[in-house]
Amino acid sequence: MIRTVLLILLGSLHLAVMAQLGATRYFDTWRFNDSLLIAFDGVNPPVLDPMSQPTLSGNAQLSMCDPYTGELLFTVDFEKILDGQGNLLPSGLLPTSLCSAALPHPGNSDLYYIFTSNYDSLFYSVFDRTLNGGLGGIVPGQRLIPLWVVLSGVTAFTNTEGTRHTLIGHENGTDRFVMFHVTALNGLETTPISETAGPVIAGWCAPGWIKTSASSHRIAMIHPENEERISVYDLDRNTAQLTHAFTYHWRDSLASFEFAPEADLLYISDNNDSDGSLYQLDISTSDTALISASELRLDVGPNGQLGFRPILQLAPNGILYYYYDVPVVSPSLDHIQAILYPDVSGPGCTVDIDAMDMQQPWGIWRWWPWVFWPRYNFVSVPELSSVPQAKAYPMPMSDQGCLVIEQGIPDRVEWSDYLGRIARIQTAVRYQDGWSLDGQGLPSGSYTVRAVDDGTMLGVARVQVAGE
């Protein structure tokens, strides 16, 4: 069902997505532990499939998708690898405690490295999607190969060109990070590089306690043995250099966090059983006093009878979704909540407590699938600094807005979502003091728009769309 829906939605966009080097859709379909599927495509509102008669159900920790279509390839469900239909794959039993990550081979679109852990050791297995009649499977002789020991938690990032993915983990009880590159030429390079940065951190990370920002220039980690602390690091994703920016002390133990797409804002939730709630912090500065002064409470917590411990995850559509780990009443029992404009500072970020109806109640022992952002920059950081900056208004916009450029006459206006996928190409039309921006039908989220004349960029701007 979900495959058919996705192929229909994406048929007209296939060529445009192909132009993005296939490095932007690996995490577009999420399988949840209660056999719920949510599919994103960068253009349409998310497609939800409650799977009323699932073949298997469990605590899905990671879902990997085809980089061009977003079709689900496999799910890692604790000790099992399931194919896109939810069936156990041959050699798909991995007797380790949890799945830590999975990285695609940037030089071979059929191969994926699955990293699993038993807390004391990190292992990898190689998944080949051509095996088992195209449903995929573990390559014989490349299953549960020991890689490293004693990592508190891992996340990942990708270089600007999309030719190298990097698994980065924090070594338990030290101030050291180790990194394993997966390159187009060599695949997984099992000899790591290391960086020391920040304080000594001990303990084991719960799911989602170490993350890379979607902008790929920051990493953050909750301290497992001092859960009221979170350390934030600046990252150069091309040189793989890491620098400690600050360590922030919250007043209660933290339950979850997430970066806004541009990583100037941080969203946190805490474990306070009487008043656990959701907050926005401005981390454009490393001054922790200023960060504290920026604190903004966003949800109503138990006083509004929703629940406790919001658990957060940024989605491919640029919306930050969350659910209550301890739901109290509807809508927290059967809805996913959302921050619609996470890059907007203050109340304008907009909380929606009915963002997505799951069509079924939540189960227990659930969490978001592991996600990182292997994006290829459609508008790269160098372009943003060198191309003339345009202005867009109103902000956020809904059906129509205006793009003002300094000079030139564009022949078209190109839209991309914040992962770099082309969302819309429109003919340039005069509007007010600039050029028309047609946001009608686009889902809410962050976009980059650029005015183009015969391949030359005349101006670029970020926009927030308050769409459907």
C-alpha positions in Angstrom: 0.0 0.0 0.0 2.6 2.6 1.0 4.8 1.7 -2.0 1.9 2.3 -4.4 1.0 5.6 -2.8 4.6 6.8 -2.9 5.2 5.9 -6.5 2.0 7.7 -7.5 3.0 10.8 -5.6 6.6 10.8 -6.9 6.2 9.9 -10.5 6.2 13.4 -11.8 9.2 14.3 -9.6 11.5 11.4 -10.4 13.8 13.2 -12.7 14.2 16.2 -10.4 15.0 13.9 -7.5 17.6 12.0 -9.6 19.4 15.3 -10.2 20.0 15.5 -6.5 22.6 12.7 -6.6 20.3 10.4 -4.6 21.7 11.5 -1.3 18.6 13.0 0.2 15.8 10.4 0.6 17.4 7.7 2.8 15.1 8.4 5.8 11.9 9.4 4.1 9.8 6.5 5.3 9.6 5.8 9.1 8.4 2.5 10.5 7.3 2.7 14.1 7.2 0.0 16.8 3.4 -0.3 16.6 3.6 -1.0 12.8 2.8 2.6 11.8 4.4 3.9 8.6 4.9 7.6 7.8 6.2 8.6 4.4 7.6 12.0 3.4 8.4 13.1 -0.2 9.4 16.8 0.2 6.4 18.1 -1.7 3.2 16.5 -0.4 1.9 16.3 3.2 3.2 13.1 4.9 1.4 9.8 4.0 0.4 7.8 7.0 -0.3 4.0 6.8 -1.6 2.5 10.1 -1.1 -1.1 8.9 -4.1 -2.5 10.6 -2.9 -6.1 10.0 0.9 -6.0 10.4 3.0 -9.1 9.9 5.4 -8.1 12.7 5.5 -5.5 15.4 8.2 -4.4 17.7 10.6 -1.6 18.6 11.8 -0.4 15.2 15.0 1.5 15.7 16.0 2.4 12.2 14.3 2.5 8.7 16.4 2.8 5.6 14.9 3.9 2.2 15.7 4.0 -1.4 17.6 7.3 -2.0 15.6 8.2 -5.1 12.0 7.1 -4.3 11.9 7.0 -0.5 10.6 3.4 -0.7 11.3 1.5 2.5 14.2 -1.0 2.0 14.7 -2.4 5.4 14.0 -1.9 9.1 16.1 -2.9 12.0 13.9 -4.0 14.9 16.1 -4.7 17.9 17.7 -8.1 16.9 15.8 -8.4 13.6 16.3 -7.0 10.1 13.0 -6.8 8.3 12.5 -6.2 4.5 10.3 -3.4 3.2 7.2 -5.5 3.7 8.0 -6.2 7.4 9.2 -9.8 6.9 12.4 -11.2 8.5 15.2 -11.4 6.1 17.5 -14.4 5.6 20.4 -14.1 8.1 18.5 -11.2 9.5 18.9 -12.1 13.2 21.5 -9.9 14.9 21.9 -11.0 18.5 23.0 -7.6 19.9 21.1 -5.3 22.1 20.3 -2.5 19.8 20.9 -0.9 16.4 23.0 2.2 16.5 23.0 3.4 12.9 23.1 2.5 9.2 25.1 4.2 6.5 24.8 3.8 2.7 27.9 3.1 0.6 28.3 6.4 -1.4 30.0 4.5 -4.2 27.6 1.5 -4.5 23.9 2.2 -4.2 23.2 -1.5 -3.4 25.3 -1.7 -0.2 24.5 -0.4 3.3 26.5 -0.8 6.6 24.3 -1.6 9.6 26.0 -0.9 13.0 24.7 -2.7 16.1 25.9 -2.7 19.7 25.8 -4.8 22.9 27.0 -1.8 24.9 30.5 -3.2 25.3 31.2 -3.5 21.6 30.2 -2.1 18.2 29.6 -4.4 15.3 28.8 -3.9 11.6 27.0 -6.0 9.0 26.8 -5.4 5.3 23.3 -5.3 3.7 23.0 -5.9 -0.1 19.7 -4.9 -1.6 20.2 -7.2 -4.6 20.0 -10.4 -2.5 16.9 -12.4 -1.8 15.2 -11.6 -5.1 15.7 -7.9 -4.7 14.3 -7.8 -1.1 17.9 -7.6 0.3 19.9 -9.5 2.9 23.1 -9.7 4.8 26.2 -10.5 2.7 27.5 -13.9 3.6 30.6 -13.6 5.7 29.9 -9.9 6.5 27.7 -10.2 9.5 28.4 -8.9 13.0 32.1 -8.0 12.4 33.6 -6.4 15.5 34.5 -2.7 14.9 35.1 -0.9 18.2 34.5 -1.0 21.9 32.9 1.1 24.6 31.0 3.8 22.7 28.4 5.8 24.6 26.4 6.5 21.5 26.8 7.3 17.8 25.4 9.6 15.1 26.6 10.5 11.6 27.2 13.2 9.1 28.1 13.6 5.4 30.6 15.9 3.6 29.4 18.6 1.3 29.9 16.6 -1.9 28.0 13.6 -0.6 31.0 11.3 -1.3 31.7 10.4 2.3 29.5 9.5 5.2 31.0 9.4 8.7 29.9 7.5 11.8 30.9 9.4 14.9 30.8 8.0 18.4 31.7 9.2 21.8 34.1 6.9 23.8 32.6 6.2 27.2 34.3 7.8 30.2 36.5 10.1 28.1 36.5 13.3 26.1 37.3 11.5 22.9 35.2 11.0 19.8 36.1 8.3 17.2 35.0 8.6 13.5 34.7 5.9 10.9 34.5 7.1 7.3 32.5 5.3 4.6 33.9 6.6 1.3 32.8 6.1 -2.3 36.2 4.6 -3.1 36.9 2.3 -0.1 33.5 1.7 1.6 33.8 1.4 5.4 37.3 2.3 6.6 37.7 0.4 9.8 40.6 2.4 11.2 39.1 5.4 12.9 40.3 8.9 13.3 39.8 10.5 16.7 39.2 14.0 18.1 39.2 15.2 21.7 36.8 17.9 22.6 34.8 19.1 25.6 34.3 17.5 29.0 34.6 13.8 30.0 31.3 12.1 29.5 30.3 8.7 30.9 27.4 6.4 30.5 25.3 5.0 27.7 23.1 7.2 25.5 19.4 6.5 25.2 18.0 6.6 21.7 18.2 10.2 20.4 20.7 11.4 23.0 23.4 12.2 20.5 22.5 13.9 17.2 23.9 15.9 14.3 22.0 19.0 13.1 20.4 18.9 9.7 22.8 21.7 8.8 25.6 19.3 9.5 27.7 21.8 11.4 26.7 20.9 15.0 26.5 17.9 17.2 25.0 17.6 20.6 25.0 15.0 23.3 23.1 14.6 26.6 25.4 13.4 29.4 24.1 9.9 30.4 25.3 10.1 34.0 24.5 13.8 34.4 21.3 14.0 32.5 20.7 17.7 33.2 23.7 18.5 31.1 24.0 18.7 27.3 27.2 19.5 25.4 27.1 21.1 22.0 30.0 20.9 19.5 30.8 22.8 16.3 31.6 20.5 13.4 33.4 20.9 10.1 31.8 18.1 8.1 34.5 18.3 5.3 37.6 18.1 7.6 35.8 16.1 10.3 37.1 18.5 13.0 35.1 18.9 16.2 35.2 21.9 18.6 33.4 22.1 22.0 31.1 25.1 21.9 29.5 24.9 25.3 28.0 22.6 27.9 24.6 23.7 29.2 23.1 22.8 32.6 19.3 22.4 32.7 17.4 22.5 36.0 16.0 18.9 35.5 17.2 15.7 33.8 16.7 15.9 30.1 14.4 13.5 28.2 15.0 14.6 24.6 16.4 17.4 22.4 16.5 18.4 18.7 18.2 21.1 16.7 16.2 23.5 14.4 17.3 22.9 10.8 19.7 25.8 10.8 20.9 24.8 14.4 20.6 28.3 15.9 17.8 27.1 18.1 17.7 24.1 20.3 14.5 22.3 21.6 14.7 20.4 24.8 12.3 18.4 27.1 12.8 17.2 30.6 11.9 14.4 32.9 10.2 16.3 35.6 7.2 14.0 36.4 5.1 16.8 37.8 5.9 19.5 35.2 7.9 17.9 32.4 7.6 20.2 29.3 9.1 21.5 26.1 11.3 24.5 25.7 13.1 26.5 23.0 16.6 27.9 23.6 18.6 30.3 21.4 22.0 28.7 20.9 23.3 31.2 18.3 25.6 32.2 21.2 27.8 30.1 23.4 27.1 32.3 26.4 25.1 30.0 28.7 23.7 33.0 30.6 22.2 34.4 27.4 21.0 30.9 26.4 19.1 30.7 29.8 17.6 34.1 29.2 16.2 33.0 25.9 14.2 30.1 27.4 10.7 29.8 26.1 8.2 27.2 27.2 6.2 25.9 24.3 3.7 23.4 25.4 1.2 23.2 28.3 2.6 20.0 29.9 0.5 18.2 32.5 -1.4 21.4 33.4 -3.1 21.0 30.1 -3.6 17.2 30.6 -1.5 16.2 27.6 1.4 14.2 29.1 5.0 14.1 30.2 8.4 13.8 28.6 8.0 15.1 25.0 10.3 13.1 22.7 11.5 15.1 19.7 12.6 14.4 16.1 13.1 16.7 13.1 11.4 15.2 9.9 12.5 15.5 6.3 9.7 18.1 5.7 11.4 20.5 8.1 8.8 20.1 10.8 9.8 19.1 14.3 7.5 16.4 15.5 7.2 15.1 19.1 5.1 12.7 21.2 4.6 12.3 24.9 6.5 9.4 26.3 3.9 9.4 29.1 0.6 10.4 27.4 -2.3 11.4 29.6 -5.4 12.1 27.5 -6.2 12.7 23.8 -4.7 14.1 21.7 -1.5 12.8 23.2 -2.8 9.2 23.1 -3.3 9.0 19.4 -1.7 12.1 17.8 1.7 13.3 17.1 2.4 16.9 18.0 4.6 19.3 16.0 6.6 22.5 16.0 5.7 23.8 12.5 8.4 26.4 12.0 11.3 25.3 14.2 13.8 27.9 12.7 11.5 30.8 14.0 12.5 32.2 17.4 9.8 32.8 19.9 6.1 31.8 19.8 6.1 32.1 16.0 7.6 28.6 15.8 3.9 27.5 16.3 3.0 24.4 18.3 0.3 22.1 16.8 -0.9 19.5 19.3 -3.0 17.8 16.6 -0.4 17.7 13.9 -0.8 14.1 12.8 -3.6 11.7 13.6 -2.1 8.2 13.9 -5.5 6.5 13.6 -4.6 4.3 16.5 -3.4 4.7 20.1 0.3 4.7 20.9 1.9 1.5 22.2 4.5 1.3 24.9 8.3 1.3 24.4 8.3 3.5 21.3 10.8 6.0 19.9 11.6 7.8 16.7 13.6 5.9 14.1 17.3 6.9 14.0 17.9 9.6 11.5 20.8 11.6 10.1 21.0 14.1 7.3 23.1 12.9 4.3 22.2 15.9 2.2 23.9 17.2 -0.9 23.7 21.0 -0.7 21.3 22.2 -3.5 22.3 25.7 -2.3 25.6 25.1 -0.6 27.2 27.2 2.1 29.6 28.8 -0.3 26.8 29.8 -2.6 24.8 31.3 0.2 27.8 33.5 1.1 28.7 34.5 -2.5 25.3 34.9 -4.3 23.4 38.2 -3.8 21.0 37.8 -0.9 17.3 38.3 -1.9 14.5 39.3 0.4 11.2 37.4 0.7 8.0 38.5 2.4 5.6 38.0 4.2 7.2 35.6 6.6 5.9 33.0 7.1 4.0 33.0 3.8 1.1 30.8 2.8 -0.3 31.0 -0.8 1.7 33.9 -2.2 4.7 36.0 -1.4 7.2 38.3 -3.0 10.9 37.7 -3.8 13.0 40.9 -4.2 16.4 40.7 -5.9 18.9 43.5 -6.3 19.3 43.3 -10.1 18.6 41.2 -13.1 15.5 39.6 -14.6 15.1 35.9 -13.8 13.4 33.4 -16.1 12.4 31.1 -13.3 12.2 30.7 -9.5 13.4 27.4 -8.0 12.3 26.1 -4.6 14.1 23.4 -2.6 13.3 22.0 0.8 15.9 22.3 3.5 17.4 18.9 2.6 18.1 20.1 -0.9 15.3 18.4 -2.8 13.6 20.4 -5.6 10.1 21.1 -4.5 8.9 23.4 -7.2 10.1 25.3 -10.3 7.9 28.2 -11.3 8.1 30.7 -14.2 9.3 34.1 -13.0 6.3 36.5 -12.9 6.4 40.2 -11.8 4.6 40.8 -8.4 4.6 44.0 -6.4 8.2 45.2 -6.1 9.7 41.9 -7.0 8.8 38.4 -8.3 5.9 36.1 -7.3 6.5 33.3 -4.9 3.8 30.6 -5.3 3.6 28.7 -2.1 0.1 27.2 -2.8 -0.1 23.5 -2.0 3.4 23.3 -0.4 3.5 21.6 3.0 4.6 23.7 6.0 8.3 23.9 6.4 11.6 25.6 5.6 12.6 26.3 1.9 15.3 27.9 -0.1 14.2 30.0 -3.1 16.5 31.2 -5.8 16.0 33.5 -8.8 17.7 32.1 -11.8 18.4 33.5 -15.3 19.6 30.9 -17.8 21.6 29.0 -15.1 22.9 32.1 -13.3 21.7 32.7 -9.8 20.5 36.3 -9.3 19.5 35.9 -5.6 18.8 33.4 -2.9 16.6 33.6 0.2 15.2 31.4 3.0 11.5 31.2 3.4 9.0 29.7 5.9 5.8 28.3 4.4 2.6 28.0 6.4 1.2 25.4 4.0 -1.3 22.6 4.2 
